[in-house]
Amino acid sequence: MGSVGTGTRNKVSGGEEEETINVLITGFAPFRTNFPINPSWEIAKSLPEYLPPPPTPFKGIPGHVPPPGTATGTIPTNPTNPPIPLPKVRLLVHPSPIHVGYRAVRNLVPSLWHLDSPSTPKIDLAVHIGMAGPRGFYSIERRAHKSNYTMGDVDNNLLSDLDDESAPHPWQDLPEELLSDLDMEDVLQRWRDHSPPYSDLRISEDAGHYLCDFIYYSSLAHLVKNNPHERKRVVFLHVPSEASPAWVKVGRELCLSLVRGMAESEVVRRERGLKVEDHQEEVGEL
């Protein structure tokens, strides 16, 4: 992945370069008859090309009724982390919904990350979006799992069916769990700071052992195999199954506030690292 902060540099008019943080976004196709629309794809395809300025204040989504027992209003006037200046943040949405099949995901994920042609920007951050059950909260997953996938996909295949084929398992030597290298607690706090107060936003420790979990592990595993020293700046976002236009609008705004939180967290982390390096250099010169 590209380096957040030093940034991916894109040509602008006049031949100059500007820093851009490139964020890969994916969503899934429908996979359950009782949920004919997958909100993860509806959210992903609704995103703008670039991250807009933070809402000040955020007055909620017209027509959306917050979950029972939650408050409405604006973003807190004294958030823990007020918005910080960011370079341009470009949202690279995969052009089609991901097929909910183990083989399809295994074949697709490497191509998501091999965006290294001169005309294709490198990926600095990634958000895979998927649908959870009929619930009112949104969660980012901390960890993904390699095995114990006992549910069949939409093609009636199990992950073990792929493992029994002649091609060797690409992750045989990897741990049972892989974790994102993002500072999840910091990202969560920033996500909350940039979201309406009624939003129920959480960190989850179990991505579900289905295709959501599988694409998350696939991305993390691909990055580990290709560059084990690179930080894995990937997260999985689980959204409620409700796919009405009002809920999709909410999901869109919360996805944008999550991307902002991720970008801010990484920029602050890099700036702190540079300050440490500068201090070490000063000490070395004394």
Buried (B, 14 or more C-beta within 10 A) or exposed (E): BBBBBEBBBBEEEEEEEEBBBBBBBBBBBBBEEEBEBBBBBBBBBBBEEEBEEBBEEBEBBEEBEBEEEBEEEEBBEEBEBBBBEBBBBBBBBBEEBBBBBBBBBBEBBBEBBEBEEEEEBBBBBBBBBBBBEEBBBBBBBBBBBBBEBEEBBBEEBBBEBBBEEEEEBBBEEBEEBBBBBBBBEBBBBBBBBBBBBBBBBEBBEEBBBBBBBBBBBBBBBBBBEEEEEEBBBBBBBBBBBBBEEEBBBBBBBBBBBBBBBBBBBBBBBBEEEEEEEEEEEEEEEE
